[in-house]
Every structure is written in structure tokens, then in C-alpha cells.
């Protein structure tokens, strides 16, 4: 459980409506080492009170690291494996506690981003420059968020219209002919606050396979937020984020668009009852050109969610309902192009002095694969102000994608054909976790051990001589996560260590593309108007195939960074990633060719903040 080491500004939602995340960041007098989070439960809780394994990446972390891709923020965090087909906007998968990419829910201010055809989020197209905070919750959360929250939930909070801030302009350049520029402005009128920000970046990129040509990336993004506070303590907010551009891959390129739109209203009905509703829409659109042919995969997710929070003393009960519809438009003639999911859910949060308890239940009814019931139970005990122990049990499921279910019969040549399997069932899991933590004036530590048993893994198989998706294997994933951090006298240190045993129970083999060991160390020191820092990220070996014959070697990388506030409201930042120019791979393109990450990369940026 790595938590924010510097922010006294924590995200506080004034009602138990956290999945909507329509509230904005407000000042909160909480422990620097135990900030308030909203993703782990259906309401604001400190990390300790959430009874979950949580990592918080705050605004200072994001600005100092200045990641080229959003997934670089996640790499090496406890329980996280990031797998990429090269650098700079190339296809990226995030494995949370060993669950494949489609088993991690990605939220942007409460709006779910995912591809209904491929499954999971298009992490590579999401701009980290427009984000001020990230919460990573590890462990089952289907009883709160429904399908796909099997490994965990990642929520990004976009730039907030803060009081007193008026805007900024930033420009940067680096090797591989990389440039970027961003700007933003915010203001307020009475009880209404707004912010507008934009970004453009592009690069010639690097080779993504051995002896390959450079593959570039271009991205333009914009964000708008408006928040209005009502006199009765309620609020309304609207958020629109769009990211579009082009990414080159081996043999072709893709035009992409990501869009997230959310509108929400919350109001207290009396001293013990708050209600709120959110309407949202997200799009994941891709038009690819390869070998003289064009393919289009566009998906749209529309969602309406209603939550009611009832409070009695320090106890709270949340009851809600959700309606969700996925739609697909493609050059492929899918057998079905839409599916609807309805859900009801609840969470009971109790506190009895040093004892905290949570019980959550949810029922999803999907027209494609039927009804799924999930639940969770968590108990925590606070020994004193510094030490806690927690134990939890939860069930979760991952839904089959449109590709899994409805992809039309297609002969790709070379003796390979594929067709969806409409009889496919969701993956289901049972999860057990035990954790203990310590939070002190200047440092913290957290240790969690867990076991996840997965049934009906969705894998590749054959029916009638045609390749398809089938429910074949069961898996058991065991792991331990240790994190610690320290902040004092200008020093900021964070350490994350993960050991995981992701086993296919049918074969005894290691699940493909998961590494057993990861380690990350971040160290920064502020000296007068300067900040110097670095990160070491190490990952063990992994296999790119289920048979464990195609081994990818482990690796370690070193990143360095420096910042300088050289004049009032002016700052400069230099980041160097993979300083030792290590060549490494996390995925293979074929049995004889690896995808490779970028070598040594540098970026120098200058920023002006005006008020």
C-alpha cells in the first residue's frame, strides 16, 4: 500500500458516491501518510479505513516523473505488470495481480474507459499530462464496479479547477525528435468553477522490433471541467476529455480517439440521506491501415448510475442501481453489435471504535452472458494510531468481449481462421487477502498476502477445426506485496516489492506474460530551488507462451530527473529514462522476434504558472 507522501490536498467526495467521482479535490486535514481515497469503497475513506491495498500517485509525483506514457506511472507499482509492444503510444496491457488486461477497470473521474471488442483499456492513448492524481486499488471490486474488476481498479482524476490558480503554459523537447506543448486556464464565477486544458505531443519514436524502422506517435488531447456548488451542500459537475492521434506499428498505423463524458448531480435530501446520479459516455475508436487494407473497431459505452447514502452515527449504507450499454461498430460483421447490463448494488460500512467492517453485494444481469452475483466482506482492527490489520474475502468476474463472443468467421490465411464463441462463460474468481500496515510521522509500511482462485479462464482453443475462445483452464495466483515510504527534510522515498506465483492449475505452468518478481525504488531530494531524483525498476523473467518455452529475460532500468524553480512562477524539468540504455522486452511479436522498449530517452521542459 504505497500512499501519497506529500499531499495534504486529498480527494474528498462530500457523499458516498465515489464511482461517480463528480466531486473535486478539496483541502483535507488528514495524515500525509494516510490520505483520503474514494475508489476503494463507495465513499471517502482514508487508505487505512478502506481495508484495501491502495496506491496513491499524487500531483507532485506525476509532475516530477513526467512520464511519456500513462502506463509508466503504473510500471513497477505493487501488484502491477505492464506489457507493451514497444514505446510511445504502442499497444499496452496492464496486469493487476496477475489478471490480464481486461480484468482491470480503468476510470477517469468515474467514467469507465474500455474497448468492448479487445477488452480492457487503451492505456497507451490516455494522456498523463492532463492527470493530477491516480488511485490504484488491488483486489476484487466487482461487487462495487461490476464486470472486469477482478484484478483491481485504476482511477485517474483529471486536472481540477482550483481556487486561486489561473493557468499554465509548458513546452518541452527531447531526443527521437520529440516535442510537446500544453496549456490550461481556470476561473470561477460565484459558486461555479471551470477549467480548460489542452496538449499536443509527437515523436518520431524508435524501432519497436530488432532491426526495425522507427515508429512514431502523435497525440492531441483536451479537457474541460465545470463544477457548480449548491447552497445546500450539493453540487453538479460536467467533464469532457478527448484524446486523438496516430500511432505507427510494425506494418501499419492506427488513427485513434478516446472520449470520456460525464455529468453528475448530488444533493442531500436530509441530514441522513444523500442521493446522486451520473450519466456518462465513453468511446474507444480505432481505424487501422495495414497491407493496403483498412479495419475499424469503434466501441461506445453509455452508463447511468444512481446512488443513495444513508448515514446513522458513524455507520453508512449505500444502495444503488446501474444501467450500462455497450455498442460496437466495425468493418467486421459482428453477429451482435450491442448488449445491455442492469445492476443493483449495496455496501454497508460499520465502525465500532478500533474495528471497521464492510459488506458489499451486487447483482449484474447481462443479456449476453446472464446473471452474476458478487460480494465482498472486509474486517479491520486498529491496534493504535499507527498499526492496523485487515482481512478480506471477495468474489469477482471478467466478462467475455465482443471478439470472444461474436467475432465473425474470418480466414486470415497461413492456415489460421477465427470465430467467436457465443456459448462462452465469464471468468469467475474467489479472493482472500490478509494485510498489516504501519503509519508513522515520517514513514509508512504495508504488507499484504493474497490468493486468487480463477475458474473458467478464457483462452484460445479450437472447435470444429476453427480457432476460437473457450473456457478451459483454472488458475491460482498467490502473491505478497510490500511497500514502504519515507518523507522528511526534503527527502521523498517510496519502495515497492512484489512476489507473485501465477499458476495455470491444469498444466502447472506460469501464466503467460506475468513476471513473478518486481521491484521499484523512487528517491527524490529537494535542495533550495532544486529537486533531484531517480527511480530503479526491476522485473523478473516471464514467458510469452502458455507452454513456457518462449522466455523473456528479466531486466532493470534507471531513470533520473531534476527540477529547478529558476524564477517566480517559472520552472524547468529534465527527465532521463532508461539512462543505462538497457534493451528489454515484455512481449514477443513472433516466435523469433521480440518487441523492444525504447533506449535512453531525454526530455527538457519549461513551465510558466500564472495566477
N, C-alpha and C positions, 0 to 999 in steps of 0.2 A: 504494500500500500504506500506508494510514493505520493506525498501530498505537496501542495504549494508551500514553498519555503519563504516567500516574501510577501505575498499579498494579504493585506488586511482588507482589501476590497474583495469580497466573495460574492458569488451569485446567490441572491436571496429571492425566492419566489414568495409573494405575500399570500399564497394559498397553496393547498396541496394539489397542484396542477402541473407537476414538473414535466411530464412528457410534452406538454404544450410549450413550455418554456417561453411564454409570451411576456413574462416579466423581464425587467432589465437589471443589470448589475447595480446594486446599491451598496452604500457603506455598511459594513457589518463589523462590530467589535467582537471578533472571535479569535481564538488562538491561531497564530500564524501556522502552526503545525497541524491543526485540525479544522480546516476551513469548511464552510457550508457547501454541500453539493446537492444537486437536485435530480440527477439521473438514476441514482441507485434505488430510490424509493419514489412513491407518488407524493412527494412533498419535500421541503427543505430540511436537511439534517446535516449535522457535522459528519465528517468521514467516519469517526468512531461510532456515532449513533446510527449510521446507515447499516451497520452489521454486514458490510460487504468489503470486498477487495477493490479499492478505488485508487486510481492515479489521477492527479490534477496537474495539468500543464498550464501555467498561468501566463499572463501577458508578457511579463519580463523574460520568461523562458523562451517564448516564441520570438520575441524581438531580438534577443541576443543570439539565438541559434540561426535565425533567418533561413529556414530550410528551403531548398529548391523545390521539393515536393512535400505535400501534406504528410505523406506516409513516413517521411524522415523523422517527424516528431514522434511517431509511434515505434519506430525501429528500436529494438532492444529494451523496451519498457517491459515490466514484469508480465509474463504470460503471453507476450506478443511475438509472432514471427511475421516478417514482411518478405514476400516473394515477388520479384519483379522481372519483367522481360526487358531489362536494360534500364537506363536512366532518362530523366527529363520527359515526363509525360507518357511513359510506356506502360503497358498493361501491368497492374499491380494487384496482388491479393494480400489480405490481412488475415492471418490465422490467430484466433484468440483461444488460448488454452487448447491448442491442437485441433480446433474445429475449423473446417475450411471456410473460405471467404464468405460464402453465402450464409454462414452461421453467426455473423457479427452484424448487428443492426447499427446503421450509421444515421444519426440525427443531426440536423442543422437547425438550431433554435426550435427543436421539437418536431421538425418536418423530416420525414423519412426519405432518404435518397437510396434508391437501389435500381438495378436492372432486373425487370421481371423475366427477361429471356436468359441472360447469363447467370443471374443470381448474384447477390451482394452488391456492393457499391463500386462505382468507378473512381476509386481513391485518387488515381493519377490525374484526374481533371479538376479536382477541387482545390481552390487557391488558398494556401495557408496565409497569404498576406492580408486577407480580409477576416481573420480569426483572432480573437483576443483571449480565448480560453478553451481548453479541451478537458473533458472528463471521460475517463476510461473505467468502465465497470466490468469486472471479470466475474464470470459465473452465470448461471441460468437466470434469464429475466423474461422468459416467455409469459409468465403469469402477470407481468406488467405491460409488456410490449407485443405480445403475440408471437407470430411465426418468426423464426430465424434468430431469435435472441438466445441461442443455445450456448455459444461461447461467451457472449457478453454484448455490451453496448458501448459505442463510442459516440459522444455528443460534442459537436463543435458549436461554440457560441460566437456569433459574428460581432463585429465592432459595434459598440454601444454609444448612443448619443449621450455623452457625459456632460454634466453641468460644468461650465467654465471652459470646456475645450471647444475650439472653433475649427481646427483643421490642421492638415499637414500636407507636405509635398515631399516625395522621396524619389531619387533616381539612382540607379546603380548599373555597373558594367563588370563583366568578368571574361574569363577565357572561354573558348569554344564560341566566340563571337556572341556572348550572352548580354542582353540588355533588359532592363525593366524600369518602369516608372509607375508610381502610384500616387494617389491624392485623395483627400477626403475633406469634408466640411460638415459641421454640425451646428445646430442652433436650437432655440427654444422660444416659444411664444405662449405665455401663460402656463397652463398645465400640459402643453404639448411640446414634445421634443422630437427632433428629426436628425437623421444623418444620411449623407450620401458619400459613397467612396467608389473608387474605380482603380483598375490595374491593367497594365499591358506588359507582357514579357515575352521574349522569344530567344531562341538559341539555335545555332547550327547543330548542336548536340554532338554525340560521339558515336562510334561504332557500337552496336548492341550485340554483335556476334564476332568471333575471332575473324580477323582479316576482312571485316565488312566495311561498308561505307558509313559515313556519319549520318545519323537520323535526327532530324530537327524537331522542334516543338514550338508552337505559337499559342498564346493564351491571352484572351481579353476577358475581364470579369467586372461586374458591377454589383453594388449592394445598396439597397435603400431600406431605412427603418423609420417608422413613426410610432411614437408611444404617447398616449394621452391618459393622464391620471384623472379619475373622477373624484369628486369631493367626498364620496362615501368610502373611499379606500379602494375602490375597484379601478380597473384600467382596461384600455383597448389598445391593441398594437397590430401593426402590419409589417411584414418583412418580405422583400423580394431580392433574391440572389440569382444571378445568371453568370455562367462561365461557358465560354465557347472558344473554339480554335481548331487547330490542326496538329495532328501528331503523326510523324512518319514511322513506319515499322519496316521490317525486312520484307521487301517485295511490294510495298504499297503505302498508303496513308489513310488516315481517318479524319473526317470532319466531325466534331463532337459538339454537343450542347448539354449542359446540366442546368436545371432550373428548379428553384425551390420558392414557393409562395405560401405564406401562412398569414391568416387573420384570426385573431382571438379576442374574446371579451371575458372578463371576470368581474363578478360583483358579489359582495357579501349580502346575503338576504337577512341575516340577523347575527347576533354575536356568536352563534354556534354553527352557522351554516353558510358556506361559500359555494358558489356554483360558477362554472365557466364552460365555454365551448370554443373549439377551434376548428376552422376549415382550412385545409391545406391541399396543395397540389405540387407534385414534383415530376420532372421529366428527365429521362436519360435517353438521349438520341445520338445515334452514330451512323454515319454514312461512309462506308469504306470502299476504296478503289484498289484493286489488285488484279494483275494479269489481264487488264482490259475489261474486267467485269466490275459491276457495282453491287453492293449489298447494303441494305438499310435495316437497322434494328432500332425502332423507336418504342419506348415504353412510357406510360403515364400512370401515376398513382394518385388517386383522389381519396381524401380521407376526411371524415367528420368525427370529432371526439367530444364527448360531454362528460365532465367530472363534477362530482359533488363531495365536499369535505364536511364532515360533521365532527365537531370537537366537544369533548367533555373533560374539563380539567386539563390534564396533560395527555389525554388519550385522543386518538383520532381514527375515524373510519372514512374511507374513500369508497364511493360507489360510482361506477360509470359505465358508459356504453360507447361502442365504436363501430363505424361503418367504413369499409375500405373497398375500393375497386381498382383492379389492375387492368390496363388495356395495352394491346400490342399492335403495332403497325409495322409491316416488314415486307421486303421483297420475297421472303419465304411465305408460302401459303399455309399458315398455321391452321390446324384443324379447329382450334378455338382461339379467339382473339381477346377475350375478356373473362374475368372471374371476380366474384364478389365475396367479401368476407364480412360477417357480422360478429360482434363480440360483446360480452358483458364481463365486467371485472370488478374486483374489490380488493382493498388492502386495509387491514386492521393494525394500527400501531399503538402499542401499550408501553407505559413506563411505570415501574414500581421502584423508585429510588435507584439503586445501582443496577437493577435488572431492566433490560429492554427486550421486547418481544414484537415480532412482526409475523403476520399471517396474510398470504395473498392467494387469491383464486381467480381463475379466468377460464372462460369457455369461448372457443372460436368455432364458427360454423362456416366452412368454405365450400362453395358449390363444386370445386374441383376435386377435393380430397376428403370432404366430410367434416366431422366434428372432432376437435381436440380439446381436452381439458388439461390444464396445467395448474400447478400450485407451488407454493414455497412457504417454508417455516424457518425463521431465524431467531436465535436467542443470544443475548449478550449479557455479560456481567462486568461491571466496572469495579475493580478492586480498590482503586483510589483515583486521584485526579490524573494519574499518569498511565495506568495499566488497565487493559481490557482483554477479555477473552470472548470469542464468538464462535458459534456453531450454526450450521445451516444445512437444509435439505431442500432441493428443488427439482422440478421436472421441466422439460423444455422440448421443443420440436423445431425442425427445419423443414420448410415446405419445398416440394419439388418445383422447379422452374417451368416456364412455358417450353423451353427447349427440352427439358426432361420429359414432359407430358405430351406435347403437341407438335413437335418438330416434324414436318412432312418428310416422307421418304425422299432421300437425296443420295444420288451416286456421285461421290466426289472423285472417282477414278482411283487408279492404283489399287483396285480390289477392295476399296473401303466405301461402305454405304452406311447411312444412319437414319433412324426413325425414332420419334418419341414413343413413350410407353404410357398410355392413358391409365393403366392399372397401377401405376407407381404409388407407393405409400410414403408419407413423410418419415423422416428420421425422428427418433424419439430418444430422450436421454433422462437418466437419473443422476443426480449430482449430490455429493457430500463434501462439506468443507469445514475445516477447523482452523481458526486463526487466533493469534495473540499479538498484541501491539503495545508499544510504549511511546508516549509523547512527553517531552520534557521542554525546558525553557529554550534550549538551543538545538535540540536534535530529536529525531524520532527513529523508530524501527518498527517493522511489521513482518511477521512470518505467517504464511498460510500454506496448508497442505490440503489436497483435494483429490477426489476420484470421480470420474465421469464415465458412466456406462452407457454406450450408444447402441441402439438396436436399429436394424433395417437401414444400414448405411447405403446411400445411393452411390452406385458405382457403375462402371462400364461393363456391359455384358452382351450376350447375343441371344436373340430369339428368332427362330426360323432363318438362321444364316445372316441376319441383319444386326449390325451393331445398334445398341440402344442403352437406355438407363434401366438398371434393375436394382431391387433391394436384395443384397446378397450377404453382406458381412456385418458382424458386430465388432465393436471396438471398445477398448478400455483405455482411458487416458488418466494416468496418475501424475501428480506433479507437486512441486514445492516452490514457493516464491518468497524471496527475502528482499526487502527493500529498506533503505535507511537514508537519512539526510541530516545535514548539519548546516546551521546558519549563525554566524557570529563574527563581528569585527570585519565585515566586508567579505567574508568567505561564504560561498554557497556550494554545498556538495550534495550530490544525490547518487546513490548506489542501488542498482537493481540486479539481482541474480535469480535465474530461473533454471530449474531442472524439471524435465518432463519425459514421461515414458508413454508415447502414443503407439499403442499396440493393436494390430489387427488380430482379433481373437481367433479367427478362422485359420490364419497362417502362422501367427506368431511373429510376423514381420512388423517393422516400423512403418507407420503410415507415411505415405509419400509427401515429400517437400516439407516435413516438420523436422526441426532440429531438436535435439534433446537438451542442449545447454545454450543459454545466452547470458551475457553479462554486459552491463552498461555502467560507466562511471562518468559523471558530469562534475566538473570543478571550475568555479569562477571566483575571481577576486577583484573587488573594487578598490582602486587606489586613487584618491583625489577625483579628478575628472575622467579617469580611465577605468575600463573594465577589461580584464584579460581572462580567457577561459579555454577549456578544451573538453573533448569527450572521447572516450575509448569505448568502442562497441565490438564485442566478440561473439561469434556464433559457432557452434559445433557443426560437424558434418551432417549431411542429410542425404536421402535417396530420392531420385526423381521418378522412380517407378515402384509399383506395389511389390515387385519381386525382390527389391533391394539389391539390384545388380548395377544400377547406374548411380554411382556415388558422387556427390558433390562435396569437395573438401571444405572444412571449416576455415574461418578467416577472422582477422581483427583489423579494425580501421581506427585511425586517429584523426580527429577534427580539431582545429584551432580557431579562435576568434578573438577579436579585440574591438572595443568601442571607445570613442573619445567625444566628450561634450566640449567642443573647442570654442564655443561662443554661446551666449544666451539664446536658447531655443534651437541651436544648431548642433547636430551630432553626425559622426561618421562611424561606419562599422565595416570591418574587414572580416570575412569568413573564409576559411580554407578547409575544405573537406577532403577526406582520404589523402592526407598530407604525404603519406609514405607511398602513394601511387600503387596501392595493392590491387591486383586484378583478382576478382572473385565473382562467383556465380551462385544464384539461388534457384535457378531453373534451367532446364535444357530445352532447346528448340527441336532437337532430334537426338537420336542415339549417339551421334558423333559430333554434335555442335552445341555449345553452351551459349546461353545469353550471358553477357558480361555487363557489370556495372561500370559507371564512369570512373576514370582515374582521378588524379589530382585536379580539384576544381576550386577556383577562387572567385570571389565577388566583393567589390568595394561599392558601398552605398553611402550617400549623403542625404540627410533628412532635415527639414525645417518644420517646426511646430509653431503655429500661430494661435493666439488666444484673444 
